[in-house]
Amino acid sequence: MNKRPLLKLKIVSKPAPTAAEAPKLRPSYHPDVKPVLQPGFQPDLRADSLAFCLLGAANAVAQVRTGTALPQALTRVFAQNHAAPQARGAIQDISYRAMRQLGRSETLIGLMTSKAPEPPMLAALLCCALALMAAEPGEQPYEEFTVVDQAVTVATSHPDMAHAKGMVNAVLRRFLRERKALLASALQQPVAQWNYPQWWIDAARAAYPRDWQAILTAGNAAPPLTLRVNARKSTVADYLAQLAGAGIAAAQVGPSAVRLAQPIGVQAIPGFAAGVVSVQDAGAQLAAGLLDVRDGMRVLDACAAPGGKTCHILELADVELTAIDADAKRLPRIAENLERLGLSATLQAQDAQSAAWWDGRQFDRVLADVPCTASGIVRRHPDIRWLRRKGDALQLATLSAKILDNLWQMVRPDGKLLFVTCSLWPQESEAQAAAFAVRHNATRLPAPGQLLPTGAAEQDHDGLFYALFQKNAA
Ligand SMILES: C[S@@+](CC[C@H](N)C(=O)[O-])C[C@H]1O[C@@H](n2cnc3c(N)ncnc32)[C@H](O)[C@@H]1O
């Protein structure tokens, strides 16, 4: 272990300041800051140690704080540190925990330090350690003193952080000593209480005066693993029996949806490789049914990658399906899913705002699962809340309006267009749907509208929005 370190950052002495007195928090997004000063540097840490995993997670969290999505950040970390599968799992687990507790951890750090730790990787290391230490008693994955020791080891071993090893030690030990008072003080701030940026909390409260607390709470829970049974290969009843035979507890939660009692890796899911099931949230599974596809129809899936809904449509009927996505790099994901499930579609990298690629033949059904803030799927992507900015919903709503307007000409008379978002914000969803119906004199057919992701047992789904339009016959 390290000798008593020099403190380079001043540690605020007792008593803990109140949250109102704490230094101002950073804005939730600061893309001009370098998250890691020496990105390629790999300290000499044992690859099976907690320190190694804390460093990987801190690197990923720091990247999120400067604007990179967590999955991409983790991909970069793994490419650099060549972590073994078990260490990858731990790095992922720590960074996802840190995301779900970032508001509280950053507030605690603000209470215990006189200025924001620099570089961001240092603050991120503290956030990762605090996320492990702040878990409920009995749910802590590591002994608290092990976490402190390993966090100090990380700081000591890395040139970006060695200057502050004493600060890391002092902050984490102080948290252990004064946990109750510090938490009481931190939790006075909504950002610390809810673990969302203040603007997000305000927006949720304004949009859902009755349900905002349940929605925010559910967004911090670990998501369930829900599967879609491929109707071409099995039935829900047969698949539940198969799971029971394998000792896996599960329940039916939708027409084709089965939720496992405990999440497991995809490779361990019975029948996954053979295409019997796919991973898909119960809310997302409503799309194909709402489209009401029948054999022989021509269907366009206009924002298709990674192909979850594309594949579901093809499982339900023999349709001629064109799947486009503006991001060419995401098309192989659709192709992999189709291949695993034994299905086929025409795939094209195209922009749904343009008709330049269209041959002029109208479609019976169009699915517009448009790009959005993804505010309805934060339980699966807890980084999203820290990456988005207040104005994003409006910007994305402008883009999706252009997509919808362009796609409408491609729907045949009497044909249907299903508009889907995974957003909670009305600007992107209901307001958009209402304005679209007026602009195009489109008939609105029954559809669920906004699914509230409150985590209720029988309605355990993401926060999707559905509006279904029919084109009036000419
Ligand atoms: C919500 S995701 C689609 C999820 C997909 N439907 C599924 O169920 O697996 C939105 C997709 O829209 C794509 N996208 C964004 N802008 C687009 C555009 N202008 N034209 C077509 N696709 C676009 C993104 O690349 C992304 O893959």
The ligand as a Tripos MOL2 file, in Angstrom:
@<TRIPOS>MOLECULE
LIG
   27    29     1     0     0
SMALL
NO_CHARGES

@<TRIPOS>ATOM
      1 C1        -34.4030    4.1430  -32.9010 C.3       1 LIG1
      2 S1        -33.1880    3.6000  -34.0060 S.3       1 LIG1
      3 C2        -34.0330    2.3520  -34.8900 C.3       1 LIG1
      4 C3        -34.2030    1.0650  -34.1420 C.3       1 LIG1
      5 C4        -34.7400   -0.0460  -35.0290 C.3       1 LIG1
      6 N1        -35.9770    0.3150  -35.6840 N.3       1 LIG1
      7 C5        -34.9560   -1.3300  -34.2590 C.2       1 LIG1
      8 O1        -36.0670   -1.6190  -33.8490 O.co2     1 LIG1
      9 O2        -33.9780   -2.0770  -34.0820 O.co2     1 LIG1
     10 C6        -33.1240    4.8970  -35.1510 C.3       1 LIG1
     11 C7        -32.2890    4.6280  -36.3690 C.3       1 LIG1
     12 O3        -32.4800    5.7200  -37.2780 O.3       1 LIG1
     13 C8        -31.3040    5.8580  -38.0350 C.3       1 LIG1
     14 N2        -31.3680    7.1860  -38.6910 N.ar      1 LIG1
     15 C9        -31.0440    8.3890  -38.1910 C.ar      1 LIG1
     16 N3        -31.2750    9.3480  -39.0980 N.ar      1 LIG1
     17 C10       -31.7700    8.7300  -40.1860 C.ar      1 LIG1
     18 C11       -32.1950    9.1730  -41.4660 C.ar      1 LIG1
     19 N4        -32.1580   10.4740  -41.8040 N.pl3     1 LIG1
     20 N5        -32.6120    8.2560  -42.3530 N.ar      1 LIG1
     21 C12       -32.6440    6.9320  -42.0350 C.ar      1 LIG1
     22 N6        -32.2520    6.4650  -40.8430 N.ar      1 LIG1
     23 C13       -31.8250    7.3470  -39.9280 C.ar      1 LIG1
     24 C14       -30.2020    5.6800  -37.0190 C.3       1 LIG1
     25 O4        -28.9850    5.3420  -37.6620 O.3       1 LIG1
     26 C15       -30.7800    4.5580  -36.1530 C.3       1 LIG1
     27 O5        -30.2860    3.3230  -36.5690 O.3       1 LIG1
@<TRIPOS>BOND
     1     1     2 1
     2     2     3 1
     3     2    10 1
     4     3     4 1
     5     4     5 1
     6     5     6 1
     7     5     7 1
     8     7     8 2
     9     7     9 1
    10    10    11 1
    11    11    12 1
    12    11    26 1
    13    12    13 1
    14    13    14 1
    15    13    24 1
    16    14    15 ar
    17    14    23 ar
    18    15    16 ar
    19    16    17 ar
    20    17    18 ar
    21    17    23 ar
    22    18    19 1
    23    18    20 ar
    24    20    21 ar
    25    21    22 ar
    26    22    23 ar
    27    24    25 1
    28    24    26 1
    29    26    27 1
@<TRIPOS>SUBSTRUCTURE
     1 LIG1         1 GROUP 0 **** ****
